[in-house]
Amino acid sequence: MLVKDDLTTSCQLRQTIRDFYRIDEEQVIEHILPLAEVGVTARSRAWERARQMVLNIRKAEDGKGGVDALLNEYSLSSEEGVVLMCLAEALLRVPDRKTQDSLIRDKLSKGEWSQHLGNSDSLFVNASSWGLLVTGKMVNYSDKTKTQQFGVLKRTIGRLGEPVIRSSVHYAMKIMGKQFVMGTNIDEAIERAKDTETKGYVYSYDMLGEGARTMADAQRYYDSYLKAIHALGKAAKGKGPVKSAGISVKLSAIHPRYEFTHSERVKTELVPRLKALALAAKEYDIGFTVDAEEADRLDISLDIIETVFSDPDLGDWQGFGLAVQAYQKRAIFVIEWLEALARRVGRKMMVRLVKGAYWDTEIKTTQVDGLDDFPVFTRKATTDVCYKACAIKLMAARDVIFPQFATHNAYTVATILELAKDNNQGYEFQRLHGMGESLYDQVVLNDKVQCRVYAPVGQHEDLLAYLVRRLLENGANSSFVNAIVDDTKPVEELLPDPVEKLQDLRNKRNMNITMPIAIYGEERDNSKGMDLTDINQLMPLKENLDAWVKDNIKSANAAQAELVAVLNPANHSELVGHLKYHSAEDMQYIVSRAESAFADWSKTPITERANLLRRTADILERHRDELIAICIKEAGKLTQDSIDEVREAVDFCRYYAARAEELAQDERMEPRGPILCISPWNFPLAIFLGQVAASANAFSLGTSSVLTRSLWVNS
Ligand SMILES: Cc1cc2nc3c(=O)[nH]c(=O)nc-3n(C[C@H](O)[C@H](O)[C@H](O)COP(=O)(O)OP(=O)(O)OC[C@H]3O[C@@H](n4cnc5c(N)ncnc54)[C@H](O)[C@@H]3O)c2cc1C
């Protein structure tokens, strides 16, 4: 009976997690804000502790000025910072030197590098500014000489300059890579860790590589995890998962189709792989953590984790863990679900609480995909509040969960230390290699709480995604690590209390972050997308598609002999409709209809025509599921491609409505006459409608093509 109750709770929590995926932000805040409230006294104690820590960090870091100072000087709010970021990212990806040189030439010529000279106390920063200034100037110089064909000597300097610039930028990238990466292989990393371990730190290694595109890639990453587990296991000498170095695994690295839409394949192929790695870690009794990745992977990751964690083969091993991102609106329920899972299975679990490293991506993809709302909070203070609420829950569940608090924010650390009160047992902190050293030197020494260092290991070519996340984190001015190296910022400014801040805000949602529907501003609404990783959206869509198929798809045997049968290209036994080729007379009739309609249409006021296009867009959206079904059955498209096709058609209508009104101001524009549109087979709806909408916009007529197409779909 007890087991059944636990299962019911788990199922309900999973449903709540789904309901909160992209819920209105205010509703989550209403739920989590009271959970994060600990009272004014505890808050001010944490604040004072954090203030002291910040002062100590500044003292310890004074004059060091490494990569963090460079990233501070070239933060992402400056144009030069963005240029550097683009360069860093792109140079890791561009394989050939010629393109690398063009890229450097293009990027470095843009910045105002001289403005940064002398801004920082750090020699490293100034030397870099100087280097960038010189190379930027050199690029401009050589460009000028080329266009003006001016002097062999100058041209030579220009040409000589490029390889030099390329090498120095690569060298700078290498320095950054070294800052964030522990070693090129696991043995090198274990060796390099020894010094830090003597100070009371432990490690969790991350074998670089994620987002495998092929099975071969996935196998390579899997092998490197397994090799690392054996190496770490031997070095652990049975110290157990808390005291020995462990491993962090990205599910996207060990399967190329780790996606919600491939759930079945993931269950049969990825689950056994994860279990095999977990069992290897269990053999040596070391820690094994599944990293958290993009929000659209969360639901499927919980299925995978539940299956592997519940497996009796894991015995009484307490090293299995996962990361939870507090910036996700559903984080608090994920924590509750994990606690319920650990209690149900009867085995302790490790839970690493992070704020989340994919914030920019989550915001941007939600906007581009036209989804209802974001899966993450839009204010940093809300993420901090949620982190605190989750931390309180984790601390209270220490009998079944070993909490691991991963943060570089002194206030967050101080808050956790206050939450732990006198019981500094049964949890640890975590930091990334190359970050947060001075903060945790204090915690390990004074508070005697263990800190684990997350240390990436791997080759230059696998570094890109990780490096970009670190550069974003270090370069963002909302980030604690960015603010702390800026001496001009008073300590107090670094430590706003998130609970107080959020309570005081009238608009809890950040109005500066444009909602997906509004990304085109006043001009037009963005077309509505659909999240196929959201079961709450997926189930009604499936019902509608099934109903459409039941009503419209016939057996191929029912094809009418006098017409051309349109069969589902993926299943020739399904008859989608019929096609009739026009005779010469039909065409003449159609053209004459178009010509006679043209006279009226060309006199129709532009606003009326534009509104007609807008209405068309709205009607398309209302009939979205039906159109998706047609795209799937008639054109053999995947569901996501079909959604995109309908969206594109909607966008075309709204876009050309806006253009038509804009062009109407131009007196030179005049009606051009009927236009024939031919739809390509692979975009039967979007490009066809795009052509028609564009021709209607060009003050002419697309009626003839509408007729041609409608025969196909509706017969
Ligand atoms: C050991 C370790 C392991 C990690 N593993 C993972 C992992 O598996 N998955 C993962 O995603 N990340 C992981 N991270 C990265 C982690 O998410 C970031 O380092 C972390 O978010 C930075 O938080 P902070 O407390 O150090 O800094 P802070 O400066 O206090 O917080 C910065 C964070 O606040 C959030 N934020 C910023 N602006 C906004 C905004 N406008 N609205 C809402 N939220 C905002 C973002 O999450 C941002 O990263 C890990 C970090 C560590 C230290």
The ligand as an SDF file (V2000), in Angstrom:
LIG
                    3D

 53 58  0  0  0  0  0  0  0  0999 V2000
   30.1370   22.2940  -10.3870 C   0  0  0  0  0  0  0  0  0  0  0  0
   29.2160   22.8830  -11.3880 C   0  0  0  0  0  0  0  0  0  0  0  0
   28.4910   22.0610  -12.2110 C   0  0  0  0  0  0  0  0  0  0  0  0
   27.5890   22.6030  -13.1230 C   0  0  0  0  0  0  0  0  0  0  0  0
   26.7990   21.7850  -13.8790 N   0  0  0  0  0  0  0  0  0  0  0  0
   25.8320   22.3260  -14.6580 C   0  0  0  0  0  0  0  0  0  0  0  0
   24.8920   21.5260  -15.3320 C   0  0  0  0  0  0  0  0  0  0  0  0
   24.9060   20.2930  -15.2690 O   0  0  0  0  0  0  0  0  0  0  0  0
   23.9580   22.1440  -16.0930 N   0  0  0  0  0  0  0  0  0  0  0  0
   23.8850   23.5100  -16.1900 C   0  0  0  0  0  0  0  0  0  0  0  0
   22.9880   24.0270  -16.8730 O   0  0  0  0  0  0  0  0  0  0  0  0
   24.7660   24.2870  -15.5590 N   0  0  0  0  0  0  0  0  0  0  0  0
   25.7280   23.7340  -14.8040 C   0  0  0  0  0  0  0  0  0  0  0  0
   26.6160   24.5400  -14.1600 N   0  0  0  0  0  0  0  0  0  0  0  0
   26.7310   25.9500  -14.5320 C   0  0  0  0  0  0  0  0  0  0  0  0
   25.8960   26.7780  -13.6750 C   0  0  0  0  0  0  0  0  0  0  0  0
   24.5600   26.7000  -14.0780 O   0  0  0  0  0  0  0  0  0  0  0  0
   26.3890   28.2040  -13.7420 C   0  0  0  0  0  0  0  0  0  0  0  0
   27.7260   28.1740  -13.3810 O   0  0  0  0  0  0  0  0  0  0  0  0
   25.6260   28.9880  -12.7930 C   0  0  0  0  0  0  0  0  0  0  0  0
   24.3650   29.2520  -13.3170 O   0  0  0  0  0  0  0  0  0  0  0  0
   26.2510   30.2600  -12.3650 C   0  0  0  0  0  0  0  0  0  0  0  0
   25.5970   30.5360  -11.1640 O   0  0  0  0  0  0  0  0  0  0  0  0
   26.3170   31.2580   -9.9490 P   0  0  0  0  0  0  0  0  0  0  0  0
   25.5080   31.0340   -8.7280 O   0  0  0  0  0  0  0  0  0  0  0  0
   27.7200   30.8430   -9.9230 O   0  0  0  0  0  0  0  0  0  0  0  0
   26.3270   32.7700  -10.4490 O   0  0  0  0  0  0  0  0  0  0  0  0
   25.2770   33.9470  -10.4070 P   0  0  0  0  0  0  0  0  0  0  0  0
   25.9900   35.0780  -11.0260 O   0  0  0  0  0  0  0  0  0  0  0  0
   24.7000   34.1370   -9.0630 O   0  0  0  0  0  0  0  0  0  0  0  0
   24.1050   33.4570  -11.3580 O   0  0  0  0  0  0  0  0  0  0  0  0
   24.1930   33.4980  -12.7480 C   0  0  0  0  0  0  0  0  0  0  0  0
   23.0550   32.6510  -13.2370 C   0  0  0  0  0  0  0  0  0  0  0  0
   21.8050   33.2810  -12.9630 O   0  0  0  0  0  0  0  0  0  0  0  0
   20.8900   32.9350  -13.9710 C   0  0  0  0  0  0  0  0  0  0  0  0
   20.4350   34.1660  -14.6270 N   0  0  0  0  0  0  0  0  0  0  0  0
   21.1790   35.1950  -15.1160 C   0  0  0  0  0  0  0  0  0  0  0  0
   20.3910   36.1480  -15.6460 N   0  0  0  0  0  0  0  0  0  0  0  0
   19.1170   35.7100  -15.5050 C   0  0  0  0  0  0  0  0  0  0  0  0
   17.8420   36.2450  -15.8450 C   0  0  0  0  0  0  0  0  0  0  0  0
   17.7110   37.4400  -16.4510 N   0  0  0  0  0  0  0  0  0  0  0  0
   16.7460   35.5280  -15.5460 N   0  0  0  0  0  0  0  0  0  0  0  0
   16.8250   34.3390  -14.9360 C   0  0  0  0  0  0  0  0  0  0  0  0
   18.0010   33.7770  -14.5700 N   0  0  0  0  0  0  0  0  0  0  0  0
   19.1330   34.4600  -14.8570 C   0  0  0  0  0  0  0  0  0  0  0  0
   21.6100   32.0330  -14.9650 C   0  0  0  0  0  0  0  0  0  0  0  0
   21.3880   30.6950  -14.6090 O   0  0  0  0  0  0  0  0  0  0  0  0
   23.0560   32.4130  -14.7360 C   0  0  0  0  0  0  0  0  0  0  0  0
   23.9420   31.3820  -15.1010 O   0  0  0  0  0  0  0  0  0  0  0  0
   27.4830   24.0090  -13.2240 C   0  0  0  0  0  0  0  0  0  0  0  0
   28.2270   24.8370  -12.3850 C   0  0  0  0  0  0  0  0  0  0  0  0
   29.0620   24.3050  -11.4650 C   0  0  0  0  0  0  0  0  0  0  0  0
   29.8000   25.2100  -10.5540 C   0  0  0  0  0  0  0  0  0  0  0  0
  1  2  1  0
  2  3  1  0
  2 52  2  0
  3  4  2  0
  4  5  1  0
  4 50  1  0
  5  6  2  0
  6  7  1  0
  6 13  1  0
  7  8  2  0
  7  9  1  0
  9 10  1  0
 10 11  2  0
 10 12  1  0
 12 13  2  0
 13 14  1  0
 14 15  1  0
 14 50  1  0
 15 16  1  0
 16 17  1  0
 16 18  1  0
 18 19  1  0
 18 20  1  0
 20 21  1  0
 20 22  1  0
 22 23  1  0
 23 24  1  0
 24 25  2  0
 24 26  1  0
 24 27  1  0
 27 28  1  0
 28 29  2  0
 28 30  1  0
 28 31  1  0
 31 32  1  0
 32 33  1  0
 33 34  1  0
 33 48  1  0
 34 35  1  0
 35 36  1  0
 35 46  1  0
 36 37  1  0
 36 45  1  0
 37 38  2  0
 38 39  1  0
 39 40  1  0
 39 45  2  0
 40 41  1  0
 40 42  2  0
 42 43  1  0
 43 44  2  0
 44 45  1  0
 46 47  1  0
 46 48  1  0
 48 49  1  0
 50 51  2  0
 51 52  1  0
 52 53  1  0
M  END
$$$$
